[in-house]
Amino acid sequence: MIGLPTLFSTRGDKANVIIAVPGWATILLVLLQLAAAVVSAWLAWPVWAALPATLLAIGTLVTERRRWRWLVHANKTAN
């Protein structure tokens, strides 16, 4: 999961872009990582450990909103 955002990124979002993708693809990669983290936490950890991991993932959804708006807007201006 670490390799995907290293390879694929939106221009202007990172300093070094290896393979440029539109903003929506970057957003999907983040959502994929969050989903994998939550599912893996619930499968591998007890409830007392999986619950905070899930809450952190939900918090990430809130804090990423501004960046995601920018990524969607950057995608429209790039086309």
C-alpha positions as CSV (number, residue, x, y, z in Angstrom):
1,M,0.0,0.0,0.0
2,I,2.9,2.4,0.5
3,G,4.2,1.9,-3.0
4,L,1.0,3.1,-4.8
5,P,1.1,6.7,-3.6
6,T,4.8,6.8,-4.2
7,L,4.3,5.8,-7.9
8,F,1.0,7.6,-8.6
9,S,0.4,11.2,-7.6
10,T,-1.2,14.3,-8.9
11,R,1.0,17.1,-10.2
12,G,1.3,19.9,-7.6
13,D,0.4,17.6,-4.7
14,K,3.9,16.2,-4.3
15,A,7.4,17.5,-5.1
16,N,8.3,14.4,-7.2
17,V,5.7,12.9,-9.5
18,I,6.7,9.5,-11.0
19,I,3.4,8.7,-12.7
20,A,1.0,11.6,-13.0
21,V,-2.7,10.8,-12.3
22,P,-5.8,13.0,-12.0
23,G,-6.9,14.2,-8.6
24,W,-9.7,11.7,-8.4
25,A,-7.2,8.9,-8.6
26,T,-5.2,10.2,-5.7
27,I,-8.4,10.5,-3.7
28,L,-9.3,6.9,-4.5
29,L,-5.9,5.7,-3.4
30,V,-6.3,7.5,-0.1
31,L,-9.8,5.9,0.3
32,L,-8.3,2.5,-0.5
33,Q,-5.6,2.9,2.1
34,L,-8.1,3.9,4.7
35,A,-10.4,1.0,3.9
36,A,-7.6,-1.4,4.1
37,A,-6.4,0.0,7.4
38,V,-9.9,-0.3,9.0
39,V,-10.6,-3.8,7.7
40,S,-7.2,-5.0,8.7
41,A,-7.4,-3.5,12.1
42,W,-10.8,-5.3,12.8
43,L,-9.4,-8.6,11.4
44,A,-6.1,-8.5,13.3
45,W,-6.7,-6.6,16.5
46,P,-9.0,-6.7,19.5
47,V,-11.9,-4.3,19.6
48,W,-10.1,-1.9,22.0
49,A,-7.3,-1.4,19.4
50,A,-9.4,-1.5,16.2
51,L,-11.8,1.1,17.4
52,P,-9.2,3.9,17.8
53,A,-7.8,3.0,14.3
54,T,-11.3,3.3,12.9
55,L,-11.8,6.7,14.6
56,L,-8.5,7.9,13.2
57,A,-9.6,6.8,9.7
58,I,-12.8,8.8,10.1
59,G,-10.8,11.8,11.3
60,T,-8.7,11.5,8.2
61,L,-11.8,11.8,6.1
62,V,-12.7,15.0,7.8
63,T,-9.2,16.5,7.6
64,E,-8.6,15.6,4.0
65,R,-11.7,17.5,2.7
66,R,-9.7,20.6,1.8
67,R,-7.0,18.7,0.0
68,W,-9.6,16.6,-1.9
69,R,-11.4,19.8,-3.1
70,W,-8.1,21.1,-4.3
71,L,-7.3,17.8,-6.1
72,V,-10.7,17.8,-7.8
73,H,-10.2,21.4,-8.9
74,A,-6.6,20.7,-10.0
75,N,-7.9,17.9,-12.1
76,K,-10.5,20.1,-13.9
77,T,-7.9,22.8,-14.6
78,A,-5.4,20.3,-16.0
79,N,-7.8,19.1,-18.7
